[in-house]
Amino acid sequence: MAFSPRARVLLLAASILLGLTALIWYLTSRSRHATPVTPINTPPATSELSNPANSANGNAAHASPYATPSMQESAHAPDASPSTDTAPSTPPAATNSSPGASSAPPSQASPAPVASGAHAPGPTNAGELVIPVAGIRPEQLQDTYTQSRSEGRTHNAIDIMAARNTPVLAATDGEIIKLFNSERGGITLYQLGTDKRTVYYYAHLERYADGITENRFARRGEIIGYVGDSGNAGRDNCHLHFSIWLITDPKRFWDGENINPYPLLTKR
């Protein structure tokens, strides 16, 4: 069938337009399938943002079931730490871990750290509790229990002066229920006695002994930490803030009825 010249021109133009359309579609389709898909990064199952309630101990596997104490609410948070002139006139006896340190005053001696689980040598009292600082004798203790503190508070604890890194001992058998770092107390440790109602509180530590974790059972006389000046103790004013109380509210283990440790440690 013959086409007129005009029809042949229109048919040719339509064929060219159809071809261009097909070419554009082909190139577009090829480009779309060749473009790599950027994968979406899925967060890891374990987030790097740790739970603050567990980070105090650095190991979530040992997280304590006990609530984190509020140091603003606690009546046992140390404050207005003692001056170094309250140190006993007789320096504490040196431990076997630091030979030759017996002649140095408490502010200078630095006993070598002892591994957790060990029992530091030194005198203990004949009662239920041991003096919680290695090498300290009963006559070296001072009763600071009734001393005044800021905001009209009473100390309700005793401060045991000793050299930095002197071993801190568990005063009795009991579970370590909380390791906590606070503004006032610094590096602290809460121990629950075997009666499940008496709390023993150790504050201003330099550090914990190796292997000390929450929920661990500490034996009487076991090394649980080292004397330091953390918190508001004052630079180089190394001492152990030690207090005892009876829990009156099971939900608030960090507060309760205060007990003076001095007569218990000195048998006076």
C-alpha positions in Angstrom: 0.0 0.0 0.0 1.4 3.4 -1.0 1.6 6.3 1.4 1.6 9.8 0.5 4.8 11.8 1.2 3.2 13.5 4.1 2.1 10.2 5.7 5.6 8.8 5.2 7.1 11.8 7.1 4.6 11.4 10.0 5.3 7.7 10.2 9.0 8.3 10.2 8.7 10.9 13.0 6.5 8.6 15.0 9.1 5.7 14.6 11.9 8.0 15.8 9.9 9.3 18.8 9.0 5.7 19.8 12.7 4.7 19.5 13.8 7.6 21.6 11.2 6.8 24.2 12.3 3.1 24.3 16.0 4.2 24.7 15.2 6.6 27.5 13.2 3.9 29.3 16.0 1.4 28.9 18.7 3.7 30.2 16.6 4.8 33.2 15.9 1.2 34.1 19.5 0.2 33.8 20.7 3.1 36.0 18.1 2.3 38.7 19.1 -1.3 39.0 22.9 -0.6 38.9 22.7 1.9 41.9 23.9 0.2 45.1 21.6 0.2 48.0 23.1 1.7 51.1 22.4 -0.6 54.1 20.9 0.7 57.2 23.1 0.1 60.3 21.2 -1.9 62.9 22.1 -1.0 66.5 23.9 -3.8 68.3 21.9 -6.0 70.6 24.0 -4.6 73.6 24.0 -0.9 73.6 27.2 0.9 74.5 25.1 3.2 76.7 25.3 1.4 80.0 22.7 1.6 82.7 23.9 4.0 85.4 22.6 1.7 88.1 25.0 -1.0 86.9 28.0 1.2 85.8 29.0 2.0 89.3 30.6 -1.3 89.6 31.7 -1.6 86.0 30.2 -5.0 85.6 26.4 -5.5 84.9 26.8 -9.2 85.7 27.2 -8.2 89.3 24.5 -5.6 89.5 23.0 -5.3 92.9 19.2 -5.8 93.4 19.3 -3.0 95.9 18.3 0.5 94.8 21.0 3.2 94.3 21.2 5.3 97.5 20.3 9.0 97.3 23.2 10.7 99.1 21.1 13.9 99.4 18.6 12.0 101.4 21.0 9.8 103.4 21.8 11.0 106.9 25.0 8.9 106.7 26.7 10.8 103.8 30.1 12.1 105.1 30.6 15.8 105.3 32.9 18.3 106.9 35.7 15.8 107.1 38.1 15.8 110.0 41.3 17.8 110.0 44.5 15.9 109.9 45.3 17.0 113.4 42.7 14.5 114.7 45.1 11.7 113.7 46.1 9.4 116.6 49.4 10.5 118.2 50.8 7.0 117.7 51.1 6.0 114.1 49.4 2.7 113.1 51.6 -0.3 113.0 52.9 -1.2 109.6 51.5 -4.2 107.8 53.6 -7.0 106.4 52.8 -5.8 102.9 55.0 -2.7 103.4 58.3 -3.6 105.1 60.1 -0.7 106.7 57.1 1.5 106.8 56.6 1.2 110.6 58.7 4.3 111.3 56.8 6.6 108.9 53.7 8.7 110.0 50.3 7.9 108.6 50.5 10.8 106.1 53.7 9.4 104.5 53.4 5.6 104.6 51.9 3.9 101.6 51.4 0.2 102.2 51.5 -2.0 99.1 48.1 -3.2 97.9 47.1 -6.7 99.0 45.0 -9.0 96.9 41.3 -9.4 97.6 40.4 -12.4 99.7 43.5 -12.0 101.8 43.4 -11.1 105.5 45.7 -8.3 106.5 47.9 -8.9 109.6 47.3 -6.7 112.6 45.4 -6.6 115.9 41.7 -7.2 116.1 39.4 -6.6 119.0 38.0 -9.4 121.0 34.3 -8.6 120.1 32.2 -9.3 117.1 33.8 -6.6 115.0 37.3 -6.1 113.8 38.7 -2.6 113.5 38.2 -2.0 109.8 41.6 -0.5 109.1 44.7 -2.7 109.1 47.2 -2.0 111.8 45.0 0.3 113.9 44.8 -0.5 117.6 41.7 0.3 119.8 43.6 3.0 121.8 44.3 4.8 118.5 40.6 5.3 117.7 38.8 8.6 118.5 35.1 8.9 119.1 33.9 11.4 116.5 30.4 10.0 116.5 28.7 13.1 118.0 30.7 15.8 116.1 28.7 18.4 114.3 28.5 18.5 110.5 27.0 20.9 108.0 23.2 21.6 107.8 22.9 20.9 111.5 23.7 17.2 111.2 25.6 15.0 113.5 28.5 12.9 112.2 27.0 9.6 113.3 30.2 7.8 112.4 33.9 7.6 113.3 36.9 8.6 111.2 39.9 6.3 111.4 43.0 8.1 110.2 45.5 6.1 108.3 48.0 6.3 105.4 46.8 6.2 101.9 46.4 2.6 100.6 46.2 1.1 104.1 44.0 -2.0 103.7 40.4 -1.6 104.7 38.9 -4.7 106.3 35.4 -6.1 106.5 34.4 -5.4 110.1 32.2 -8.5 110.1 30.8 -11.2 107.8 28.2 -9.9 105.4 27.2 -9.4 101.8 28.4 -6.3 99.9 25.1 -4.9 98.7 26.3 -1.7 97.0 29.4 -0.1 95.6 28.7 3.6 95.1 30.6 6.8 94.2 29.0 9.9 95.8 30.0 13.5 96.0 30.4 13.5 99.8 31.5 9.9 100.5 33.6 9.4 97.3 34.2 5.7 96.7 32.0 3.9 99.2 30.9 0.4 100.1 27.8 -0.8 101.8 27.9 -4.2 103.6 24.8 -6.0 105.0 25.4 -8.1 108.1 24.3 -11.7 108.5 21.3 -10.5 110.5 20.0 -8.9 107.3 19.3 -5.6 109.1 22.6 -4.1 110.1 24.5 -2.0 107.5 28.3 -1.3 107.7 29.3 1.7 105.6 32.9 2.4 104.5 33.6 5.8 102.8 36.5 7.9 101.3 38.2 4.8 99.9 41.1 5.1 97.5 39.8 2.1 95.6 38.1 -1.3 96.0 40.2 -4.4 96.5 40.6 -6.5 93.4 37.7 -8.9 93.0 35.3 -6.9 95.2 31.8 -6.8 93.5 28.3 -6.3 94.6 26.5 -9.4 95.9 29.8 -10.8 97.0 30.0 -12.2 100.6 32.9 -10.7 102.5 34.4 -12.4 105.5 35.4 -10.7 108.7 38.9 -9.3 108.4 39.0 -9.6 104.6 40.5 -6.8 102.6 37.7 -5.0 100.7 39.4 -1.7 99.8 42.1 0.8 100.7 42.1 4.0 102.7 42.0 7.2 100.6 40.7 10.8 100.4 37.9 10.5 97.8 34.7 12.5 98.1 34.9 15.5 100.4 37.7 14.1 102.7 40.1 16.8 101.6 43.3 16.3 99.7 45.7 14.0 101.4 43.4 13.9 104.5 43.3 10.1 104.2 40.9 8.3 106.6 38.1 5.8 106.7 34.7 7.1 107.4 33.0 4.1 109.2 29.4 4.0 110.3 26.8 1.5 111.3 23.0 1.6 111.4 19.9 -0.6 111.6 17.6 -0.6 108.6 14.2 0.7 109.6 12.8 0.7 106.0 13.7 -2.3 103.8 13.4 -0.1 100.7 16.0 2.4 102.1 19.0 0.3 103.1 21.2 3.5 103.1 19.3 5.0 106.1 18.2 3.8 109.5 18.8 3.9 113.2 22.4 5.0 113.9 24.8 3.0 116.1 28.1 4.4 117.5 30.9 2.1 116.2 33.4 3.4 118.8 32.3 1.4 121.8 31.9 -1.7 119.6 35.4 -1.5 118.3 37.1 -0.5 121.6 34.9 -2.5 124.0 34.5 0.7 126.2 
